[in-house]
Amino acid sequence: MMARPALALALLALALVAAAAAPPKPQSPEAPEWGVYRKNIKALRLPNGRAVGDLLGPLLDYKFDLPMEFIRRAQSYTGPRTRLRRVVSDMLAGKPVEVSVLGGSVSAGAIASRKMAAVDPNDVWNLVRIQLQDNLSPKIEFYNNARSATKSYINSLCLSRFLNSTADLVFVEFIANDGSEMDTQLQGPLDKTRSFERFLRKIQGQPSAPAVVMMNMLVSEMAYPPTGMNGKPKRAFYSTPEDTYGNLAQYYDIPTISYRDALWQLGDNNLRGMAWSDFLADDRLHPNDRGHRLMADMVIYLVQQAALDVLLHPVTPAEAAASKGPLRPPMFAGNEASLQQMCAQGKNMSTYVAESAGWAVVPYDKGTKYPTFGFETATPGAPLVLELDTTASPPANASGVILTYTKAHTGFGNAKVTCSNGCECKPTTLEGSVPYDQTVYFLEELHPTPAPKCHVSIELDRGSPAGSRVRISGVITTADPGHIAGRVGEEKYMGWLSGDKWAV
């Protein structure tokens, strides 16, 4: 007779072999209500006698992962969706439609196992693209200009680098990055929300009058366990700019999809035996393969509903014309967005450099796939002079000047910034240090008086520690109101902004 310890070890070995050989656990079958939904919609008949199934059949055959309740929860704002109706009507008619995606690393495919793959990709926007092109219209073109570690205000200030003026439908995904770190604002002046309003107005104000859809993801730490994780506390359901941005969605009739609203009861309260780990990677921020599929589910459901709406209530010429009309006044009084802006980052900044003795263009390539470039100096008092047009229309207005610069835990000193040559601004100090061990891009806005050749001078403060340096990686001019300042992201991720390649 085999001794008990030996028997236990043998059984354990057999179990491990069986587990290794077992196929992956299959995904749960589609909830039965989807079959009812699909059957009933296909059976609907239009006034001309045609069945909806004849027109939308392939799109309606899409299989959803979660029960309908949770996909419906994701549709956090639907509204009349006037612009989206016009675009979906064009899709149904087989007209060319251009779809653009703006966002952060999630929309860039992180961390899908086959993101952007040439064969069988499984990131959200490729899943959506394939479904729409195969089952709605082959004339739908997709342009994904999402970039890792991107905040909405960089997209807004450098919009021409991200968005074609011919876009018909634009998905925006910025909650995760706009709400990260110290950036969440639940009270106070809501400067972030004002900036996001200007961003939305710039997109909607393009010549093509595109429809916009907001895709809202989780903010870091929201999906943590109740006791926190990695030394950080858990964020609450409301600890996100999603709700203040939601005011803008309702004001501008922007359909909105919410990952939080779809999954909170499943992930946080373990409804139906599910957990956050079913949909998110180990960092509890980026979606895993199933999470990307869920994002695609949310978008396809929105398009299905919009297409059904268009078939039952066709877009009239008057509605189409109204959807391309002037924007309503800003939600925040006086918060007009301006397309009078210039964005020069990395080597492109050289065009505006009038004096740079003691400075050099230096790459940063620590931990990067694509290096960034910036003007650097370690010589105190040596000015980098940028010559900029700070006039705006109307002539009495002035353009703000926004500098992109680097801060780190050690090695960077403070920079003094002044204005001259026909313009004046409040002298400003760019502090070079942060209390954490990262090398990080920051923005700081100056407000010089108008001048066609305003000189903005930056120099290393003579009081900085020996060996300190200053690094300026970009300059922006904008006639937007308000003030932009704060962290952009770690420099090692900024190759898309100030490098030679637009790297996802």
N, C-alpha and C positions, 0 to 999 in steps of 0.2 A: 504494500500500500504506500502510495506517495505521501511523504510528510507534508503537513499543512503549508509551511512556508514555501516549499518547492512547488506545491500545487498552485498556490496563489500566484507565484511568479510565472508559472506556465500559462495560467489563465490570462494574466495581465499581458503576456507577450502575444498570445493569440488575439486578444482584444485590440492591441496596438496594430497588429498586422491587418486585422479586419478594418479598423478605422482608416488606416492609410490607403487601403484598397477601395474603400467605399467612395462612390461618386459624391460630388457636392450636393448638399441638401437642396432639392428643387424649390423654386419660388412658389409661393402659394398660388393656387389657381385664381383667376379673376373672380371677383365677387359677383354673385348671380344678378344683382340689380343692373349691372352693366349690360347684360344680355337683354333685359327688358327695355332698358333705355334705348339700346341700339335698334331693337325690333320695332318699337313704337315710333321712333323718329323716321325710320326708313319707310314705314307705312303711310306717313303723312302725305297728303296729295295737295298740290298747288292748284290755284284756279284754272290753270291750263291743262289740268288732268295729270301732269307728270308727278311721279312719286319722288319724294325727297331722296329715297334710297338710290334712285337712278342717277341723281346728281352728286350726292355726297357719299355714295356707298363705300368706296375704298377708304376715304378719310374716317368714316364712322366705324370701320372695321378695326380700328386701332384698339389694342388691348391695354387696359389700365392695370397698374399694380395694386393700388390701394382701393378700399371701398369708396363709393361715390361721396359719402359724407365728407371725407378728408380732402378730396379734390375740390369739392365745393367750398370747403373752408378756405382753400388757397385763393379763391377768387375774392380777395378782400375788398376790392372796389370794381364794379362793372360799369354802372352808369349808362348813359345813352351811347357812349363810345362812337361818337359821330365820325371822327376821322378814321377809326379802325374799321367801321362799317364800309366807308368809301374804299379803303384799301382791300378789304376782303372781297368786296363786290368786283374789284378789278381782277383779283386772283381768280374768282369764279368765271369771269368773262375771258380768261386766258390772256389778259394784257400783261406786259412786262411789269414786274414789281421788284423793287430793290429793298432788301431787308438788311439793316445794319445792327450790330451789337456793340455796345459800349459798356465796359465794366472792368472788374478786377480779375483775380486769378481763377475764381470759380467759372466765370464765363470764358476764360482762356483755356478751360479744360481741366484744371487741377481738381482732384487728383485721379481722374478717370484712367483706367488701365490702358485704354487705347485712344487717348485724346488725340485729335487731329490726325488719326491714322488714315492712310490712303485706302485701306480695306477695312470695312466693318468698324468704323469709329464708334465710340460709346460715350463721348462727351455731350453735354446737353444740346448745344447748338447744332452739332452735326446730326444728332438724332432728330431734332426738329426740322432741319434743312431737308434731310432725306424723306421724311414723312410728307412734308408740304410739296416738294418737287415731284415725288412719285405719285402722290394721291390727291393732289389738288391742281397743280399747274407746273409744268416744266419750265415755265418762264419766270419763276421766282428765283432771283439771285440773292446770295448771302455774302455779306462782308463782315467778318468778325475782327473788330479792332479793339477787343478787350486786352488789357495789359495788367500783369500782376502788380499788386501794391499800388493801384491807381485810385486816387480820390477824385470825386466829381469836379472839384474846382480846378484841377489841372486840365481835365477834359474841357471844361467850360472856357478856360483862358486860352487853350491851344486847340480850339475846336476844329479848325481847318485841317489839322494833322490827323484827326480821328474820324471825321464824318464827311462823306460826300454830300454835296449840296443837292444831289439828285435822289437821296434816300426817300423811300415812301413809308417805311415802317422802321422805327428805332426802338430796340429793347435797351433799357438802362438798368444796370445792376451795380449799385454803389453802397448799399446799406452796410455791408460787412466792413468796408474800408472807411467810409465816412464815420461810422460809429465806433471805430477802433480806438484803443488807448484812451487818451484824455479828451477825445473829441465829442463824446456824447453830451448833448445839452438837453435837459428836460425843462429847465427854467432859464430865465435870463433873456438876453437880446435876440437869441435865435439867429445869429449871424450866419451859421451854417445853413439854416433853412432859407435865408434870404439868398445866399449864394446858389443854392440848389434851384431856387425859383428862376434866377437869371439863366442858369444852365438849361432848364426846361424851355424857357422862352427863346433862347438862341436856337435850340433844336427845332422847335415848332415854327420859328420864324424863317426857316430855310425856304428857298424858292419853291421847293416841292411840297411845302406844307405837310410834312410827314406826320403820321400817327405815332404816338409814343406809348409804350407799355413799360411799366415799372416792374422789375423782377426783384423782390426783396428777399435777401438771404439773412442768415443769422449773424449777429455780432459775436466776436470772440468771447468766450466764457458763458454764453447763454445756454449752451448744451452741456455744461459741466454738471457733475453730481451735486446734490444739495450741499454737501460739505466742501465743495470746491475741488480744485485739481491743480497740480503743479505749483502749489503755494499761492494760488489766486482764488478769490471767492467767486461763487456763481453769480452771473448777472440775472436779474429778474426779467420777466416777460416784457415789461415796459422799458427796459434799459436799452433803448435803441432809438435812432432817429426815424424809424419806420412810421411812427404815428404822427410826428410833425410833418414829415414828407407827405404823409397821407392826406393832410389838409390840402396840399398842392394838387395831389391827384384828383381830389374831389372838385377843387376850384377849376382846374383845367380839363376835366373830363378825360383823365388818363387811366385806363384800365390797369389794375394793380394785382400782382400775384405775390402771395406771401408764403414763404417756406415755414416761417414761424407759426402762422395761423394753421397751416396744414398739419404740422407735426407735433405741436407742443403737447397735446393730450396723449399722443402716442409715445413721444420721447421722454417727456418729463413725468408723466403720470402712468406710464407703462400700460396704457389702454390697449386691449387686445393682445397683450403679451409682448408688445414691441418696445424697443429702446432706441435711444439716439444712435447707438452703435450700428443699428440696422441700416442707417442712412448716411452716417458721417464717418470720416476717417478717424484715426487715433487722436488727431489734434482737436476733435470735436468742433471743427469749423468748416473744413472743405468736405463736400459730398463725396462719398465713395461711388462705385459704379451704380449701385441701386439708387443712391441719392441723385445722380445725374439723370437717371431714367425717370425718377419722380419729377424733377424739374421739367423734363420734356412732357410728361403727362399733363402737368399744369398748363403748359403753353398750348398743347394740342386741344385740350378741353376748351380753353378760351377761344381758339380759332373755330372749333366745331360749333360752339354756341353763337359766335358772331356770324358764321356762315348760315346757320339755320335762321337766325334773325333776319339776315339779308334776303333769304329766299321767301320768308313769310311776309316780310315788310321791305320790299325793294327800296334801294336808295334812289330818291328822286333827284332830278337835276338841281332843284332848289337846295336840297340837303347837301349835295356834293359841292355846290358853289359856296354855301355857308361854311362848310368844313375847311375851305381854303381862304376864308375871310380874315380880316385883321384880328389879332389876339385881343382879348379883353384886357382892361387895365391890370397892372400887377396886383396880386393879393396883398403884398406889403406896399403901401402907398409910396410912390416914387422909386420903386425898385426896378426901373427899366433896365433891360439888358442891352449891351452894345456889342455890335460886331466890328467896331473900330478897335481892333487889337492886333498886336504883333507878338509872336512867340518865337524867340530864338534861344535854343538850348544847345549846350556843348559847343562844338566847333562852329555852329551856325552863328554864335554870338560874335564871332570875329568881325562880321560886317559892321557892327556898331561900336567897335573898339577904336577910340581916337588916340589913346596913349596907353602903353603897357610896359614901359621900361621897368625891369625888375620882376616882371611876371612871365610865366610860361604856360603853355597848354600842356597839361599833365593828365595821363590816363589813370583811372582807378580800376584795378582788376582783381582785388582781393575777394575771392569766392564768387566771382562773376563768370557767366558764360560769355557775355559781351561787355567790354569795358565802357565806362563812362569817361567823359572828357570835361575838364574845367580849367579855368585860369587860376594859377596858384602863385603865391609869393611867400617868402619867409623874410622879406626885407621890410622892416618897419618904416612907415612914412612914404613908401613908393606907391603912387596912385595908379589904379586901373581906372581909366576914364572912358565912360560910355557916352556916346553922342546920340541923343534920342529926341524924336519929335514928340513933345508933350502937349501939343495943341489937340483939340478935338472939336467936333461940331455939336452945338454952335460954337463959334470962335471963343466965346467967353469961358468955355469949359476947359478943363485940363485932364490929361490922361494920367492915371496912376502908373507908377513904375514898380514892378515886382521883381525882386532879385531871388534867384535860386542859389542857396549856399549850403555849405557842409558844416555839420557839427559832429563832435565825437567826444568820448570820455576824456581823452588826452590828445595832445598834439596840435590843437587848433586854438588860436587866440581870437580876441575880439577884433572886429573891423569897424572903422569909422566911415560913415557915409555922408557926403555933403553934395549940394547942388550949386551950379554956377552957370555962367555964360548965358545970361538972360533969364534964368529961372532961379527960384528959391525953394527950399524945402527945409523942414525941421531936421537938424542934424540927428542922425540915427546911429545906434550901436547894434551891430550884429554879434551877438554872443556866440562864442565858438564851442562851448562845452555843454555836455549833457551828463546827467548823473548815472547813466547806464552804459554798458559796454557795447555800443553800436556806433557805426558811422552812418549818419542820417542826413537826408536832404530836408531843408526847411525853406519856407518862403517868408519874405517880409516886404510889405508894400510901403512905398514912399508916395507923398502927394505933392509933387513940385508944381509950381505955377506954370502956366502955358508958355512954351518957347519952342521955335522950330528946331533949334539945335541945343537943347538943354544938355549940360554936362553933369553926369552923375559920377562922382569920384569915390572909389573905395580904396582904403588903405589899412594895412595892419596897424593896430593900435600899438604905440611905442611902449605902453605899459604891460603888454602881453608877456608871459613867461618866455625866457630864452628858448629858441628853437621852434617857437610857434609858427604856424602858417595860416593863411586864409585861402579858401577855395570858393570861387564863384563859378557856377555851372550854367547860368542862364539868366535871361532878362525878358520880361514881358511888359508891354504897355497895354493899357485897357482904359476905356472910358466908362467901365462899369462903376456904379456908385458903391459906397461901402469900403471896407478894408479887409484885405486878405492877408493872413499871416498864420504860421504854424507848420507843423510837421507834414512832410509828404510821405516819406518812407525810407527804408534803408537804402543806401547808395548802391549796394551790390545788386539791387533789383531794378535800378533805374536806367539800364541800357536802352530801354524803349524811349526814354525821354532825352537823354543827353549823350547817347552813344551813336555809333555809325549805323547800327542795324535796329530795325523795329523788331525787338525780340519778345515773343510771348513767354 
